[in-house]
Structure formats: structure tokens, C-alpha cells
Amino acid sequence: MGLETQGVVLVNDIRSLDPIARRAVYIEKADAVVIDECLAKLEAILGYEAK
């Protein structure tokens, strides 16, 4: 998809996280396709339909 970052989004491993404690660093914004796919999977897991 032409992104600098490579890997996977663990959508099925939902948990709270503290980006400061994990020393998270912003690298880039995900494409809309990636975001839409993640949201669709979360909706299915949580049994929620976004409007």
C-alpha cells in the first residue's frame, strides 16, 4: 500500500494501552482502506454497527 510501516494490526487483541508508557512514536497515518478494514473487523467482534 506504499506505507513506510510494515506489519499487522491486531484488531482481535483489543485492550487499553498507554502510548506514553509504551513509548509509542507516530510514524505515519494509515490509508483509509486500512482504517475501514480495521473498523469493520471491530464492528463484527463487538457486535456493533457504526452509522
PDBQT receptor file of N, H, CA, C and O in Angstrom, charges set to zero:
ATOM      1  N   MET A   1       0.816  -1.207   0.000  1.00  0.00    +0.000 N 
ATOM      2  CA  MET A   1       0.000   0.000   0.000  1.00  0.00    +0.000 C 
ATOM      3  C   MET A   1       0.851   1.259   0.000  1.00  0.00    +0.000 C 
ATOM      4  O   MET A   1       0.320   2.366   0.088  1.00  0.00    +0.000 OA
ATOM      5  N   GLY A   2       2.148   1.105  -0.097  1.00  0.00    +0.000 N 
ATOM      6  H   GLY A   2       2.579   0.206  -0.168  1.00  0.00    +0.000 HD
ATOM      7  CA  GLY A   2       3.007   2.270  -0.177  1.00  0.00    +0.000 C 
ATOM      8  C   GLY A   2       3.278   2.955   1.149  1.00  0.00    +0.000 C 
ATOM      9  O   GLY A   2       3.648   4.129   1.169  1.00  0.00    +0.000 OA
ATOM     10  N   LEU A   3       3.101   2.244   2.263  1.00  0.00    +0.000 N 
ATOM     11  H   LEU A   3       2.801   1.291   2.247  1.00  0.00    +0.000 HD
ATOM     12  CA  LEU A   3       3.363   2.836   3.564  1.00  0.00    +0.000 C 
ATOM     13  C   LEU A   3       4.781   2.508   4.017  1.00  0.00    +0.000 C 
ATOM     14  O   LEU A   3       5.348   1.488   3.625  1.00  0.00    +0.000 OA
ATOM     15  N   GLU A   4       5.345   3.377   4.842  1.00  0.00    +0.000 N 
ATOM     16  H   GLU A   4       4.885   4.206   5.161  1.00  0.00    +0.000 HD
ATOM     17  CA  GLU A   4       6.680   3.142   5.389  1.00  0.00    +0.000 C 
ATOM     18  C   GLU A   4       6.647   2.008   6.418  1.00  0.00    +0.000 C 
ATOM     19  O   GLU A   4       7.570   1.198   6.491  1.00  0.00    +0.000 OA
ATOM     20  N   THR A   5       5.585   1.963   7.201  1.00  0.00    +0.000 N 
ATOM     21  H   THR A   5       4.835   2.621   7.142  1.00  0.00    +0.000 HD
ATOM     22  CA  THR A   5       5.448   0.976   8.265  1.00  0.00    +0.000 C 
ATOM     23  C   THR A   5       4.911  -0.327   7.705  1.00  0.00    +0.000 C 
ATOM     24  O   THR A   5       4.000  -0.327   6.877  1.00  0.00    +0.000 OA
ATOM     25  N   GLN A   6       5.476  -1.438   8.155  1.00  0.00    +0.000 N 
ATOM     26  H   GLN A   6       6.216  -1.438   8.827  1.00  0.00    +0.000 HD
ATOM     27  CA  GLN A   6       5.008  -2.749   7.726  1.00  0.00    +0.000 C 
ATOM     28  C   GLN A   6       4.646  -3.569   8.950  1.00  0.00    +0.000 C 
ATOM     29  O   GLN A   6       5.249  -3.408  10.011  1.00  0.00    +0.000 OA
ATOM     30  N   GLY A   7       3.670  -4.443   8.809  1.00  0.00    +0.000 N 
ATOM     31  H   GLY A   7       3.180  -4.574   7.947  1.00  0.00    +0.000 HD
ATOM     32  CA  GLY A   7       3.248  -5.287   9.914  1.00  0.00    +0.000 C 
ATOM     33  C   GLY A   7       1.761  -5.548   9.842  1.00  0.00    +0.000 C 
ATOM     34  O   GLY A   7       1.149  -5.449   8.778  1.00  0.00    +0.000 OA
ATOM     35  N   VAL A   8       1.188  -5.881  10.980  1.00  0.00    +0.000 N 
ATOM     36  H   VAL A   8       1.686  -5.961  11.844  1.00  0.00    +0.000 HD
ATOM     37  CA  VAL A   8      -0.229  -6.188  11.038  1.00  0.00    +0.000 C 
ATOM     38  C   VAL A   8      -0.891  -5.392  12.158  1.00  0.00    +0.000 C 
ATOM     39  O   VAL A   8      -0.233  -4.940  13.095  1.00  0.00    +0.000 OA
ATOM     40  N   VAL A   9      -2.191  -5.234  12.039  1.00  0.00    +0.000 N 
ATOM     41  H   VAL A   9      -2.725  -5.601  11.278  1.00  0.00    +0.000 HD
ATOM     42  CA  VAL A   9      -2.996  -4.608  13.090  1.00  0.00    +0.000 C 
ATOM     43  C   VAL A   9      -3.716  -5.741  13.802  1.00  0.00    +0.000 C 
ATOM     44  O   VAL A   9      -4.476  -6.482  13.179  1.00  0.00    +0.000 OA
ATOM     45  N   LEU A  10      -3.486  -5.880  15.091  1.00  0.00    +0.000 N 
ATOM     46  H   LEU A  10      -2.869  -5.277  15.597  1.00  0.00    +0.000 HD
ATOM     47  CA  LEU A  10      -4.096  -6.956  15.868  1.00  0.00    +0.000 C 
ATOM     48  C   LEU A  10      -5.461  -6.511  16.386  1.00  0.00    +0.000 C 
ATOM     49  O   LEU A  10      -5.639  -6.255  17.577  1.00  0.00    +0.000 OA
ATOM     50  N   VAL A  11      -6.414  -6.426  15.468  1.00  0.00    +0.000 N 
ATOM     51  H   VAL A  11      -6.269  -6.634  14.501  1.00  0.00    +0.000 HD
ATOM     52  CA  VAL A  11      -7.746  -5.936  15.799  1.00  0.00    +0.000 C 
ATOM     53  C   VAL A  11      -8.440  -6.854  16.800  1.00  0.00    +0.000 C 
ATOM     54  O   VAL A  11      -9.231  -6.387  17.619  1.00  0.00    +0.000 OA
ATOM     55  N   ASN A  12      -8.156  -8.146  16.746  1.00  0.00    +0.000 N 
ATOM     56  H   ASN A  12      -7.513  -8.526  16.081  1.00  0.00    +0.000 HD
ATOM     57  CA  ASN A  12      -8.814  -9.075  17.651  1.00  0.00    +0.000 C 
ATOM     58  C   ASN A  12      -8.162  -9.100  19.032  1.00  0.00    +0.000 C 
ATOM     59  O   ASN A  12      -8.591  -9.866  19.896  1.00  0.00    +0.000 OA
ATOM     60  N   ASP A  13      -7.150  -8.289  19.256  1.00  0.00    +0.000 N 
ATOM     61  H   ASP A  13      -6.802  -7.667  18.555  1.00  0.00    +0.000 HD
ATOM     62  CA  ASP A  13      -6.468  -8.203  20.548  1.00  0.00    +0.000 C 
ATOM     63  C   ASP A  13      -6.760  -6.840  21.162  1.00  0.00    +0.000 C 
ATOM     64  O   ASP A  13      -5.853  -6.055  21.440  1.00  0.00    +0.000 OA
ATOM     65  N   ILE A  14      -8.057  -6.578  21.368  1.00  0.00    +0.000 N 
ATOM     66  H   ILE A  14      -8.794  -7.215  21.142  1.00  0.00    +0.000 HD
ATOM     67  CA  ILE A  14      -8.496  -5.277  21.866  1.00  0.00    +0.000 C 
ATOM     68  C   ILE A  14      -8.104  -5.148  23.337  1.00  0.00    +0.000 C 
ATOM     69  O   ILE A  14      -8.371  -6.035  24.148  1.00  0.00    +0.000 OA
ATOM     70  N   ARG A  15      -7.473  -4.040  23.656  1.00  0.00    +0.000 N 
ATOM     71  H   ARG A  15      -7.255  -3.320  22.997  1.00  0.00    +0.000 HD
ATOM     72  CA  ARG A  15      -7.124  -3.754  25.049  1.00  0.00    +0.000 C 
ATOM     73  C   ARG A  15      -6.782  -2.279  25.169  1.00  0.00    +0.000 C 
ATOM     74  O   ARG A  15      -6.502  -1.599  24.182  1.00  0.00    +0.000 OA
ATOM     75  N   SER A  16      -6.812  -1.820  26.374  1.00  0.00    +0.000 N 
ATOM     76  H   SER A  16      -7.040  -2.372  27.176  1.00  0.00    +0.000 HD
ATOM     77  CA  SER A  16      -6.403  -0.439  26.625  1.00  0.00    +0.000 C 
ATOM     78  C   SER A  16      -4.886  -0.386  26.593  1.00  0.00    +0.000 C 
ATOM     79  O   SER A  16      -4.211  -1.317  27.034  1.00  0.00    +0.000 OA
ATOM     80  N   LEU A  17      -4.370   0.683  26.080  1.00  0.00    +0.000 N 
ATOM     81  H   LEU A  17      -4.918   1.439  25.722  1.00  0.00    +0.000 HD
ATOM     82  CA  LEU A  17      -2.928   0.829  26.118  1.00  0.00    +0.000 C 
ATOM     83  C   LEU A  17      -2.569   2.272  26.388  1.00  0.00    +0.000 C 
ATOM     84  O   LEU A  17      -3.313   3.194  26.054  1.00  0.00    +0.000 OA
ATOM     85  N   ASP A  18      -1.457   2.440  26.975  1.00  0.00    +0.000 N 
ATOM     86  H   ASP A  18      -0.852   1.690  27.246  1.00  0.00    +0.000 HD
ATOM     87  CA  ASP A  18      -0.955   3.757  27.314  1.00  0.00    +0.000 C 
ATOM     88  C   ASP A  18       0.210   4.058  26.376  1.00  0.00    +0.000 C 
ATOM     89  O   ASP A  18       1.313   3.548  26.572  1.00  0.00    +0.000 OA
ATOM     90  N   PRO A  19      -0.031   4.884  25.359  1.00  0.00    +0.000 N 
ATOM     91  CA  PRO A  19       1.038   5.147  24.386  1.00  0.00    +0.000 C 
ATOM     92  C   PRO A  19       2.276   5.781  25.016  1.00  0.00    +0.000 C 
ATOM     93  O   PRO A  19       3.386   5.591  24.520  1.00  0.00    +0.000 OA
ATOM     94  N   ILE A  20       2.100   6.528  26.094  1.00  0.00    +0.000 N 
ATOM     95  H   ILE A  20       1.198   6.683  26.498  1.00  0.00    +0.000 HD
ATOM     96  CA  ILE A  20       3.256   7.149  26.740  1.00  0.00    +0.000 C 
ATOM     97  C   ILE A  20       4.092   6.076  27.447  1.00  0.00    +0.000 C 
ATOM     98  O   ILE A  20       5.318   6.058  27.329  1.00  0.00    +0.000 OA
ATOM     99  N   ALA A  21       3.420   5.185  28.181  1.00  0.00    +0.000 N 
ATOM    100  H   ALA A  21       2.425   5.199  28.277  1.00  0.00    +0.000 HD
ATOM    101  CA  ALA A  21       4.142   4.110  28.879  1.00  0.00    +0.000 C 
ATOM    102  C   ALA A  21       4.834   3.182  27.888  1.00  0.00    +0.000 C 
ATOM    103  O   ALA A  21       5.904   2.646  28.177  1.00  0.00    +0.000 OA
ATOM    104  N   ARG A  22       4.223   2.990  26.718  1.00  0.00    +0.000 N 
ATOM    105  H   ARG A  22       3.354   3.425  26.483  1.00  0.00    +0.000 HD
ATOM    106  CA  ARG A  22       4.813   2.109  25.710  1.00  0.00    +0.000 C 
ATOM    107  C   ARG A  22       5.813   2.850  24.821  1.00  0.00    +0.000 C 
ATOM    108  O   ARG A  22       6.405   2.258  23.918  1.00  0.00    +0.000 OA
ATOM    109  N   ARG A  23       5.998   4.134  25.076  1.00  0.00    +0.000 N 
ATOM    110  H   ARG A  23       5.518   4.615  25.809  1.00  0.00    +0.000 HD
ATOM    111  CA  ARG A  23       6.897   4.988  24.287  1.00  0.00    +0.000 C 
ATOM    112  C   ARG A  23       6.574   4.933  22.793  1.00  0.00    +0.000 C 
ATOM    113  O   ARG A  23       7.458   4.828  21.942  1.00  0.00    +0.000 OA
ATOM    114  N   ALA A  24       5.281   5.008  22.514  1.00  0.00    +0.000 N 
ATOM    115  H   ALA A  24       4.563   5.094  23.205  1.00  0.00    +0.000 HD
ATOM    116  CA  ALA A  24       4.819   4.967  21.123  1.00  0.00    +0.000 C 
ATOM    117  C   ALA A  24       5.304   6.210  20.380  1.00  0.00    +0.000 C 
ATOM    118  O   ALA A  24       5.374   7.304  20.939  1.00  0.00    +0.000 OA
ATOM    119  N   VAL A  25       5.631   6.015  19.131  1.00  0.00    +0.000 N 
ATOM    120  H   VAL A  25       5.574   5.126  18.676  1.00  0.00    +0.000 HD
ATOM    121  CA  VAL A  25       6.108   7.103  18.287  1.00  0.00    +0.000 C 
ATOM    122  C   VAL A  25       5.246   7.146  17.034  1.00  0.00    +0.000 C 
ATOM    123  O   VAL A  25       5.051   6.127  16.373  1.00  0.00    +0.000 OA
ATOM    124  N   TYR A  26       4.730   8.327  16.709  1.00  0.00    +0.000 N 
ATOM    125  H   TYR A  26       4.889   9.156  17.247  1.00  0.00    +0.000 HD
ATOM    126  CA  TYR A  26       3.950   8.497  15.482  1.00  0.00    +0.000 C 
ATOM    127  C   TYR A  26       4.892   8.393  14.292  1.00  0.00    +0.000 C 
ATOM    128  O   TYR A  26       5.918   9.071  14.236  1.00  0.00    +0.000 OA
ATOM    129  N   ILE A  27       4.531   7.531  13.337  1.00  0.00    +0.000 N 
ATOM    130  H   ILE A  27       3.698   6.980  13.383  1.00  0.00    +0.000 HD
ATOM    131  CA  ILE A  27       5.351   7.366  12.143  1.00  0.00    +0.000 C 
ATOM    132  C   ILE A  27       4.619   7.878  10.924  1.00  0.00    +0.000 C 
ATOM    133  O   ILE A  27       5.161   8.664  10.147  1.00  0.00    +0.000 OA
ATOM    134  N   GLU A  28       3.372   7.428  10.755  1.00  0.00    +0.000 N 
ATOM    135  H   GLU A  28       2.931   6.790  11.386  1.00  0.00    +0.000 HD
ATOM    136  CA  GLU A  28       2.596   7.849   9.597  1.00  0.00    +0.000 C 
ATOM    137  C   GLU A  28       1.130   7.509   9.817  1.00  0.00    +0.000 C 
ATOM    138  O   GLU A  28       0.782   6.763  10.731  1.00  0.00    +0.000 OA
ATOM    139  N   LYS A  29       0.292   8.058   8.980  1.00  0.00    +0.000 N 
ATOM    140  H   LYS A  29       0.575   8.665   8.237  1.00  0.00    +0.000 HD
ATOM    141  CA  LYS A  29      -1.143   7.808   9.024  1.00  0.00    +0.000 C 
ATOM    142  C   LYS A  29      -1.476   6.655   8.084  1.00  0.00    +0.000 C 
ATOM    143  O   LYS A  29      -1.001   6.605   6.950  1.00  0.00    +0.000 OA
ATOM    144  N   ALA A  30      -2.299   5.732   8.571  1.00  0.00    +0.000 N 
ATOM    145  H   ALA A  30      -2.685   5.773   9.492  1.00  0.00    +0.000 HD
ATOM    146  CA  ALA A  30      -2.708   4.596   7.741  1.00  0.00    +0.000 C 
ATOM    147  C   ALA A  30      -3.666   5.063   6.649  1.00  0.00    +0.000 C 
ATOM    148  O   ALA A  30      -4.402   6.035   6.818  1.00  0.00    +0.000 OA
ATOM    149  N   ASP A  31      -3.638   4.345   5.523  1.00  0.00    +0.000 N 
ATOM    150  H   ASP A  31      -3.040   3.555   5.386  1.00  0.00    +0.000 HD
ATOM    151  CA  ASP A  31      -4.569   4.631   4.430  1.00  0.00    +0.000 C 
ATOM    152  C   ASP A  31      -6.006   4.389   4.883  1.00  0.00    +0.000 C 
ATOM    153  O   ASP A  31      -6.248   3.604   5.800  1.00  0.00    +0.000 OA
ATOM    154  N   ALA A  32      -6.941   5.054   4.252  1.00  0.00    +0.000 N 
ATOM    155  H   ALA A  32      -6.744   5.692   3.507  1.00  0.00    +0.000 HD
ATOM    156  CA  ALA A  32      -8.360   4.894   4.576  1.00  0.00    +0.000 C 
ATOM    157  C   ALA A  32      -8.810   3.442   4.425  1.00  0.00    +0.000 C 
ATOM    158  O   ALA A  32      -9.677   2.978   5.165  1.00  0.00    +0.000 OA
ATOM    159  N   VAL A  33      -8.225   2.731   3.475  1.00  0.00    +0.000 N 
ATOM    160  H   VAL A  33      -7.520   3.108   2.874  1.00  0.00    +0.000 HD
ATOM    161  CA  VAL A  33      -8.570   1.314   3.259  1.00  0.00    +0.000 C 
ATOM    162  C   VAL A  33      -8.231   0.488   4.501  1.00  0.00    +0.000 C 
ATOM    163  O   VAL A  33      -9.018  -0.361   4.919  1.00  0.00    +0.000 OA
ATOM    164  N   VAL A  34      -7.074   0.736   5.082  1.00  0.00    +0.000 N 
ATOM    165  H   VAL A  34      -6.435   1.427   4.742  1.00  0.00    +0.000 HD
ATOM    166  CA  VAL A  34      -6.645   0.012   6.275  1.00  0.00    +0.000 C 
ATOM    167  C   VAL A  34      -7.558   0.349   7.448  1.00  0.00    +0.000 C 
ATOM    168  O   VAL A  34      -7.995  -0.545   8.173  1.00  0.00    +0.000 OA
ATOM    169  N   ILE A  35      -7.844   1.623   7.635  1.00  0.00    +0.000 N 
ATOM    170  H   ILE A  35      -7.489   2.349   7.046  1.00  0.00    +0.000 HD
ATOM    171  CA  ILE A  35      -8.718   2.060   8.731  1.00  0.00    +0.000 C 
ATOM    172  C   ILE A  35     -10.108   1.458   8.580  1.00  0.00    +0.000 C 
ATOM    173  O   ILE A  35     -10.672   0.951   9.550  1.00  0.00    +0.000 OA
ATOM    174  N   ASP A  36     -10.661   1.509   7.385  1.00  0.00    +0.000 N 
ATOM    175  H   ASP A  36     -10.203   1.921   6.597  1.00  0.00    +0.000 HD
ATOM    176  CA  ASP A  36     -12.005   0.953   7.142  1.00  0.00    +0.000 C 
ATOM    177  C   ASP A  36     -12.050  -0.544   7.424  1.00  0.00    +0.000 C 
ATOM    178  O   ASP A  36     -13.019  -1.040   7.998  1.00  0.00    +0.000 OA
ATOM    179  N   GLU A  37     -11.006  -1.262   7.023  1.00  0.00    +0.000 N 
ATOM    180  H   GLU A  37     -10.219  -0.859   6.557  1.00  0.00    +0.000 HD
ATOM    181  CA  GLU A  37     -10.955  -2.705   7.261  1.00  0.00    +0.000 C 
ATOM    182  C   GLU A  37     -10.886  -3.001   8.770  1.00  0.00    +0.000 C 
ATOM    183  O   GLU A  37     -11.562  -3.906   9.260  1.00  0.00    +0.000 OA
ATOM    184  N   CYS A  38     -10.080  -2.244   9.485  1.00  0.00    +0.000 N 
ATOM    185  H   CYS A  38      -9.531  -1.509   9.086  1.00  0.00    +0.000 HD
ATOM    186  CA  CYS A  38      -9.971  -2.432  10.938  1.00  0.00    +0.000 C 
ATOM    187  C   CYS A  38     -11.295  -2.127  11.635  1.00  0.00    +0.000 C 
ATOM    188  O   CYS A  38     -11.712  -2.869  12.525  1.00  0.00    +0.000 OA
ATOM    189  N   LEU A  39     -11.955  -1.047  11.240  1.00  0.00    +0.000 N 
ATOM    190  H   LEU A  39     -11.617  -0.444  10.517  1.00  0.00    +0.000 HD
ATOM    191  CA  LEU A  39     -13.243  -0.693  11.843  1.00  0.00    +0.000 C 
ATOM    192  C   LEU A  39     -14.303  -1.752  11.560  1.00  0.00    +0.000 C 
ATOM    193  O   LEU A  39     -15.108  -2.074  12.434  1.00  0.00    +0.000 OA
ATOM    194  N   ALA A  40     -14.306  -2.288  10.357  1.00  0.00    +0.000 N 
ATOM    195  H   ALA A  40     -13.652  -2.026   9.647  1.00  0.00    +0.000 HD
ATOM    196  CA  ALA A  40     -15.273  -3.339  10.010  1.00  0.00    +0.000 C 
ATOM    197  C   ALA A  40     -15.049  -4.579  10.872  1.00  0.00    +0.000 C 
ATOM    198  O   ALA A  40     -16.009  -5.202  11.326  1.00  0.00    +0.000 OA
ATOM    199  N   LYS A  41     -13.788  -4.937  11.096  1.00  0.00    +0.000 N 
ATOM    200  H   LYS A  41     -13.009  -4.431  10.726  1.00  0.00    +0.000 HD
ATOM    201  CA  LYS A  41     -13.486  -6.096  11.937  1.00  0.00    +0.000 C 
ATOM    202  C   LYS A  41     -13.874  -5.841  13.384  1.00  0.00    +0.000 C 
ATOM    203  O   LYS A  41     -14.408  -6.728  14.048  1.00  0.00    +0.000 OA
ATOM    204  N   LEU A  42     -13.609  -4.632  13.880  1.00  0.00    +0.000 N 
ATOM    205  H   LEU A  42     -13.175  -3.911  13.340  1.00  0.00    +0.000 HD
ATOM    206  CA  LEU A  42     -14.008  -4.294  15.247  1.00  0.00    +0.000 C 
ATOM    207  C   LEU A  42     -15.520  -4.339  15.411  1.00  0.00    +0.000 C 
ATOM    208  O   LEU A  42     -16.026  -4.828  16.421  1.00  0.00    +0.000 OA
ATOM    209  N   GLU A  43     -16.236  -3.831  14.423  1.00  0.00    +0.000 N 
ATOM    210  H   GLU A  43     -15.826  -3.434  13.603  1.00  0.00    +0.000 HD
ATOM    211  CA  GLU A  43     -17.705  -3.873  14.473  1.00  0.00    +0.000 C 
ATOM    212  C   GLU A  43     -18.189  -5.307  14.585  1.00  0.00    +0.000 C 
ATOM    213  O   GLU A  43     -19.096  -5.600  15.365  1.00  0.00    +0.000 OA
ATOM    214  N   ALA A  44     -17.589  -6.206  13.809  1.00  0.00    +0.000 N 
ATOM    215  H   ALA A  44     -16.852  -5.968  13.176  1.00  0.00    +0.000 HD
ATOM    216  CA  ALA A  44     -18.005  -7.618  13.842  1.00  0.00    +0.000 C 
ATOM    217  C   ALA A  44     -17.676  -8.246  15.192  1.00  0.00    +0.000 C 
ATOM    218  O   ALA A  44     -18.483  -9.001  15.734  1.00  0.00    +0.000 OA
ATOM    219  N   ILE A  45     -16.515  -7.947  15.734  1.00  0.00    +0.000 N 
ATOM    220  H   ILE A  45     -15.859  -7.334  15.294  1.00  0.00    +0.000 HD
ATOM    221  CA  ILE A  45     -16.104  -8.521  17.023  1.00  0.00    +0.000 C 
ATOM    222  C   ILE A  45     -16.999  -8.012  18.147  1.00  0.00    +0.000 C 
ATOM    223  O   ILE A  45     -17.422  -8.781  19.011  1.00  0.00    +0.000 OA
ATOM    224  N   LEU A  46     -17.285  -6.706  18.131  1.00  0.00    +0.000 N 
ATOM    225  H   LEU A  46     -16.942  -6.081  17.430  1.00  0.00    +0.000 HD
ATOM    226  CA  LEU A  46     -18.057  -6.093  19.217  1.00  0.00    +0.000 C 
ATOM    227  C   LEU A  46     -19.573  -6.196  19.007  1.00  0.00    +0.000 C 
ATOM    228  O   LEU A  46     -20.346  -5.873  19.909  1.00  0.00    +0.000 OA
ATOM    229  N   GLY A  47     -19.998  -6.645  17.823  1.00  0.00    +0.000 N 
ATOM    230  H   GLY A  47     -19.370  -6.908  17.091  1.00  0.00    +0.000 HD
ATOM    231  CA  GLY A  47     -21.414  -6.709  17.532  1.00  0.00    +0.000 C 
ATOM    232  C   GLY A  47     -22.053  -5.339  17.443  1.00  0.00    +0.000 C 
ATOM    233  O   GLY A  47     -23.197  -5.143  17.854  1.00  0.00    +0.000 OA
ATOM    234  N   TYR A  48     -21.302  -4.396  16.902  1.00  0.00    +0.000 N 
ATOM    235  H   TYR A  48     -20.373  -4.556  16.568  1.00  0.00    +0.000 HD
ATOM    236  CA  TYR A  48     -21.725  -3.001  16.811  1.00  0.00    +0.000 C 
ATOM    237  C   TYR A  48     -21.697  -2.568  15.357  1.00  0.00    +0.000 C 
ATOM    238  O   TYR A  48     -20.779  -2.923  14.616  1.00  0.00    +0.000 OA
ATOM    239  N   GLU A  49     -22.687  -1.810  14.951  1.00  0.00    +0.000 N 
ATOM    240  H   GLU A  49     -23.431  -1.522  15.552  1.00  0.00    +0.000 HD
ATOM    241  CA  GLU A  49     -22.705  -1.304  13.585  1.00  0.00    +0.000 C 
ATOM    242  C   GLU A  49     -22.640   0.221  13.616  1.00  0.00    +0.000 C 
ATOM    243  O   GLU A  49     -23.558   0.874  14.111  1.00  0.00    +0.000 OA
ATOM    244  N   ALA A  50     -21.562   0.784  13.091  1.00  0.00    +0.000 N 
ATOM    245  H   ALA A  50     -20.816   0.253  12.689  1.00  0.00    +0.000 HD
ATOM    246  CA  ALA A  50     -21.398   2.234  13.033  1.00  0.00    +0.000 C 
ATOM    247  C   ALA A  50     -22.343   2.814  11.991  1.00  0.00    +0.000 C 
ATOM    248  O   ALA A  50     -22.612   2.184  10.968  1.00  0.00    +0.000 OA
ATOM    249  N   LYS A  51     -22.821   3.954  12.241  1.00  0.00    +0.000 N 
ATOM    250  H   LYS A  51     -22.602   4.466  13.073  1.00  0.00    +0.000 HD
ATOM    251  CA  LYS A  51     -23.740   4.620  11.305  1.00  0.00    +0.000 C 
ATOM    252  C   LYS A  51     -23.053   5.760  10.627  1.00  0.00    +0.000 C 
ATOM    253  O   LYS A  51     -23.660   6.444   9.803  1.00  0.00    +0.000 OA
TER     254      LYS A  51
